[in-house]
């Protein structure tokens, strides 16, 4: 599903499997990045969707993980191997991935084990900037749902696009969620003024007012 002339949804319910969180593809000046990887188990279909857009191994610079949960990361090792790209995550979720923690990654909610996953590029602190082709992607630390949750922001077709995969939460002790941090993160995201929100489970929202209202509804 095309979102802008440079961004597509390639995975998730209706694209790969119902249990998968949304997977997005960005392509700028011949370079590509993938946001999240689904649960795994449907790697052939996901790879075919990416190949259909003309993206081949060697063109993908990043697999950008928004947080450690299994429906976003279970397929990460397979996808990174298929496209020969480094896995990117925040340091506060990287430990749960590296140890294969079934509780913190919510793999136990799916009745499946989380294989240990090595993160190739660990982001630290509040803001990080990644270069993709002729564009800058801003990684924003938004703790709350998980300690190391990230949103990614980029401009495309003159619009500000925000990948805020689990804006909706939920919060749970199993995830080491923090309600105070979550509310602060939501308020921050609402104030970004994004024109498009690419969410993990609720779809794609167009229009700054609609994006802001959706984010603020969870406050």
SEZA-779721 format. One line per field, with one value per residue (C-alpha): residue number from 1; x, y, z. Coordinates in pm, 1 decimal. Example, Ala and Ser with C-alpha at 12.3 -4.5 7.8 and 13.67 -1.06 7.14 Angstrom:
num [1 / 2]
c1 [1230.0 / 1367.0]
c2 [-450.0 / -106.0]
c3 [780.0 / 714.0]
***
This chain:
num [1 / 2 / 3 / 4 / 5 / 6 / 7 / 8 / 9 / 10 / 11 / 12 / 13 / 14 / 15 / 16 / 17 / 18 / 19 / 20 / 21 / 22 / 23 / 24 / 25 / 26 / 27 / 28 / 29 / 30 / 31 / 32 / 33 / 34 / 35 / 36 / 37 / 38 / 39 / 40 / 41 / 42 / 43 / 44 / 45 / 46 / 47 / 48 / 49 / 50 / 51 / 52 / 53 / 54 / 55 / 56 / 57 / 58 / 59 / 60 / 61 / 62 / 63 / 64 / 65 / 66 / 67 / 68 / 69 / 70 / 71 / 72 / 73 / 74 / 75 / 76 / 77 / 78 / 79 / 80 / 81 / 82 / 83 / 84 / 85 / 86 / 87 / 88 / 89 / 90 / 91 / 92 / 93 / 94 / 95 / 96 / 97 / 98 / 99 / 100 / 101 / 102 / 103 / 104 / 105 / 106 / 107 / 108 / 109 / 110 / 111 / 112 / 113 / 114 / 115 / 116 / 117 / 118 / 119 / 120 / 121 / 122 / 123 / 124 / 125 / 126 / 127 / 128 / 129 / 130 / 131 / 132 / 133 / 134 / 135 / 136 / 137 / 138 / 139 / 140 / 141 / 142 / 143 / 144 / 145 / 146 / 147 / 148 / 149 / 150 / 151 / 152 / 153 / 154 / 155 / 156 / 157 / 158 / 159 / 160 / 161 / 162 / 163 / 164 / 165 / 166 / 167 / 168 / 169 / 170 / 171 / 172 / 173 / 174 / 175 / 176 / 177 / 178 / 179 / 180 / 181 / 182 / 183 / 184 / 185 / 186 / 187 / 188 / 189 / 190 / 191 / 192 / 193 / 194 / 195 / 196 / 197 / 198 / 199 / 200 / 201 / 202 / 203 / 204 / 205 / 206 / 207 / 208 / 209 / 210 / 211 / 212 / 213 / 214 / 215 / 216 / 217 / 218 / 219]
c1 [0.0 / 152.3 / 152.1 / 368.6 / 570.8 / 858.8 / 685.9 / 478.9 / 322.0 / 454.1 / 361.7 / 97.0 / -264.1 / -382.1 / -23.3 / 154.4 / -22.0 / -287.9 / -54.0 / 210.9 / 237.7 / 263.3 / 588.4 / 681.7 / 934.6 / 1106.3 / 1308.7 / 1505.8 / 1755.2 / 1800.9 / 1850.9 / 1590.0 / 1496.8 / 1242.7 / 1047.1 / 978.0 / 960.5 / 644.0 / 638.5 / 827.4 / 703.0 / 591.3 / 931.9 / 881.7 / 567.6 / 719.4 / 1034.5 / 823.8 / 632.9 / 960.9 / 1112.4 / 797.7 / 889.4 / 1229.6 / 1430.9 / 1705.9 / 1968.0 / 2243.0 / 2001.0 / 1859.4 / 2061.5 / 1857.3 / 1598.2 / 1454.7 / 1286.2 / 1035.3 / 1047.7 / 1124.0 / 782.9 / 758.2 / 496.6 / 747.8 / 1074.2 / 1012.6 / 1095.9 / 1388.7 / 1675.0 / 1527.8 / 1450.2 / 1793.5 / 1959.4 / 1749.6 / 1834.4 / 2181.5 / 2100.7 / 2184.1 / 1921.3 / 1866.6 / 1703.7 / 1726.8 / 1960.2 / 1675.7 / 1507.0 / 1821.3 / 1893.7 / 1555.5 / 1616.2 / 1971.8 / 1865.6 / 1550.3 / 1336.0 / 993.7 / 818.4 / 965.1 / 931.9 / 572.8 / 660.8 / 477.7 / 157.4 / 191.2 / 285.5 / 619.7 / 981.8 / 1179.8 / 1514.9 / 1800.0 / 1842.9 / 2162.9 / 2114.1 / 2379.5 / 2332.2 / 2221.0 / 2075.7 / 2119.2 / 1963.3 / 1670.9 / 1732.7 / 1937.8 / 1970.2 / 2015.4 / 2098.8 / 1906.2 / 1994.5 / 1928.7 / 1713.9 / 1750.7 / 1546.6 / 1503.8 / 1474.7 / 1286.0 / 1294.2 / 933.5 / 944.7 / 626.5 / 489.3 / 838.1 / 1148.7 / 1318.1 / 1027.0 / 1118.2 / 930.0 / 1089.0 / 1020.1 / 1099.4 / 981.2 / 839.3 / 649.7 / 647.1 / 475.0 / 601.8 / 564.7 / 575.9 / 623.4 / 472.8 / 402.0 / 234.4 / 103.8 / -199.6 / 2.4 / -100.7 / 72.0 / 150.7 / 384.4 / 520.6 / 654.0 / 808.9 / 564.7 / 572.5 / 247.0 / 403.1 / 662.2 / 392.6 / 176.5 / 478.4 / 573.9 / 221.2 / 209.3 / 543.1 / 430.9 / 106.6 / 304.9 / 528.2 / 259.1 / 294.0 / 86.5 / 87.7 / 101.3 / 199.5 / 75.5 / 145.6 / -205.8 / -457.6 / -345.7 / -227.1 / -370.5 / -359.1 / -402.9 / -237.6 / -561.5 / -654.0 / -302.7 / -298.1 / -648.2 / -564.5 / -247.5 / -414.5 / -709.1 / -480.6 / -398.1]
c2 [0.0 / 329.4 / 605.4 / 864.4 / 833.6 / 706.8 / 509.6 / 190.1 / -59.0 / -404.5 / -618.2 / -661.9 / -777.9 / -803.2 / -800.9 / -1087.9 / -1230.0 / -1108.4 / -1136.8 / -917.2 / -553.0 / -322.7 / -326.5 / -18.9 / 44.7 / 379.3 / 448.3 / 767.4 / 825.5 / 456.3 / 359.1 / 184.6 / 121.5 / -115.2 / -30.1 / -341.7 / -703.5 / -875.7 / -1203.9 / -1404.2 / -1717.0 / -1529.3 / -1407.7 / -1521.2 / -1313.4 / -1007.8 / -1029.2 / -1067.0 / -748.3 / -562.2 / -708.2 / -606.0 / -243.7 / -292.5 / -319.2 / -581.5 / -695.9 / -438.5 / -145.9 / -162.7 / 43.0 / -21.3 / -245.3 / 6.2 / -152.9 / 60.3 / -158.5 / -509.5 / -677.7 / -1005.0 / -891.4 / -626.7 / -818.9 / -1193.4 / -1178.7 / -938.8 / -1188.0 / -1348.9 / -1016.2 / -870.0 / -1180.0 / -1166.7 / -800.8 / -790.4 / -493.5 / -394.3 / -407.1 / -79.7 / -46.8 / 159.5 / 41.6 / 12.5 / -258.6 / -412.0 / -615.4 / -790.3 / -877.8 / -998.4 / -1227.5 / -1352.6 / -1249.3 / -1402.8 / -1179.3 / -838.0 / -907.4 / -1034.9 / -1353.2 / -1547.1 / -1365.2 / -1539.7 / -1878.0 / -1867.0 / -1829.4 / -1516.8 / -1628.2 / -1405.4 / -1119.8 / -918.3 / -548.8 / -415.5 / -45.0 / 50.7 / 398.6 / 585.5 / 890.3 / 1096.8 / 1185.1 / 1015.1 / 1100.5 / 843.2 / 924.4 / 740.4 / 843.6 / 1217.0 / 1228.5 / 1239.8 / 1009.0 / 1125.6 / 851.4 / 979.3 / 791.4 / 757.1 / 539.1 / 415.8 / 117.7 / -33.3 / 131.3 / 160.8 / 245.6 / 463.2 / 668.9 / 758.8 / 1087.8 / 1176.1 / 1419.9 / 1281.9 / 1462.5 / 1776.4 / 1597.3 / 1506.8 / 1132.0 / 971.2 / 599.5 / 566.4 / 198.0 / 130.9 / 476.1 / 296.1 / 97.1 / -112.7 / -72.2 / -386.5 / -491.3 / -768.6 / -501.3 / -285.3 / -14.8 / 329.4 / 523.8 / 859.5 / 823.7 / 702.9 / 1010.2 / 1234.9 / 1055.2 / 1082.8 / 1456.1 / 1495.0 / 1301.6 / 1498.3 / 1823.1 / 1713.2 / 1815.6 / 1509.4 / 1506.0 / 1124.8 / 868.7 / 511.3 / 310.7 / -52.3 / -190.2 / 85.4 / 173.8 / 493.3 / 831.6 / 1129.2 / 1493.1 / 1675.0 / 1716.2 / 1348.8 / 1238.6 / 1464.4 / 1361.0 / 990.8 / 1026.9 / 1242.9 / 1000.9 / 766.0 / 1030.2]
c3 [0.0 / -108.5 / 154.4 / -20.9 / -340.4 / -120.1 / 158.7 / 153.2 / 392.5 / 303.2 / 605.2 / 870.8 / 864.1 / 504.4 / 376.2 / 554.3 / 863.3 / 1105.8 / 1405.5 / 1245.0 / 1338.4 / 1038.0 / 842.0 / 639.6 / 364.3 / 297.5 / -16.8 / -76.5 / -357.7 / -425.3 / -59.5 / 156.9 / 518.2 / 670.7 / 985.7 / 1198.3 / 1086.6 / 1210.9 / 1402.2 / 1143.2 / 972.6 / 661.6 / 546.6 / 188.4 / 151.8 / 320.3 / 108.6 / -206.8 / -121.0 / -80.6 / -396.5 / -587.6 / -515.7 / -677.4 / -355.0 / -350.4 / -95.3 / -68.9 / -104.7 / 248.6 / 495.5 / 811.6 / 973.1 / 1217.8 / 1520.0 / 1707.2 / 2018.7 / 2135.4 / 2112.2 / 1925.3 / 1672.8 / 1560.8 / 1600.8 / 1569.7 / 1199.6 / 1233.9 / 1208.2 / 895.7 / 729.3 / 807.3 / 662.7 / 344.6 / 280.2 / 435.6 / 658.8 / 1016.5 / 1290.6 / 1479.6 / 1824.3 / 2142.2 / 2415.5 / 2669.3 / 2459.3 / 2308.2 / 2621.4 / 2614.1 / 2249.0 / 2304.9 / 2589.5 / 2416.0 / 2712.5 / 2639.8 / 2892.7 / 2808.3 / 2436.3 / 2483.3 / 2294.0 / 2567.1 / 2465.4 / 2128.5 / 2274.3 / 2096.2 / 2209.0 / 2127.2 / 1984.4 / 2106.8 / 1861.2 / 1830.4 / 1758.7 / 1522.7 / 1591.1 / 1940.4 / 1978.4 / 2305.5 / 2461.6 / 2343.9 / 1977.5 / 1707.2 / 1337.4 / 1061.8 / 700.3 / 429.9 / 75.5 / 54.1 / 368.4 / 744.7 / 968.9 / 1327.2 / 1589.7 / 1895.4 / 2225.0 / 2347.3 / 2660.9 / 2821.8 / 2632.0 / 2667.5 / 2813.4 / 2473.3 / 2245.4 / 1946.7 / 1691.0 / 1358.0 / 1179.8 / 818.2 / 552.9 / 228.6 / -49.8 / 162.7 / 450.6 / 795.9 / 840.8 / 1185.6 / 1248.2 / 1596.3 / 1591.9 / 1928.6 / 2014.3 / 2157.7 / 2412.2 / 2594.1 / 2928.8 / 3126.1 / 3405.1 / 3180.7 / 2945.5 / 3220.7 / 3107.9 / 3270.2 / 3264.8 / 3350.2 / 3075.7 / 2833.2 / 2888.6 / 2845.0 / 2523.2 / 2381.0 / 2452.5 / 2278.7 / 1971.2 / 1948.4 / 1944.1 / 1652.9 / 1405.5 / 1183.5 / 865.8 / 845.1 / 1125.3 / 1039.8 / 1338.4 / 1415.5 / 1447.1 / 1371.1 / 1019.4 / 855.4 / 952.3 / 714.1 / 816.6 / 1105.6 / 1301.9 / 1268.3 / 1367.2 / 1672.3 / 1782.5 / 1753.4 / 1960.1 / 2223.7 / 2255.3 / 2450.3 / 2711.4]
***
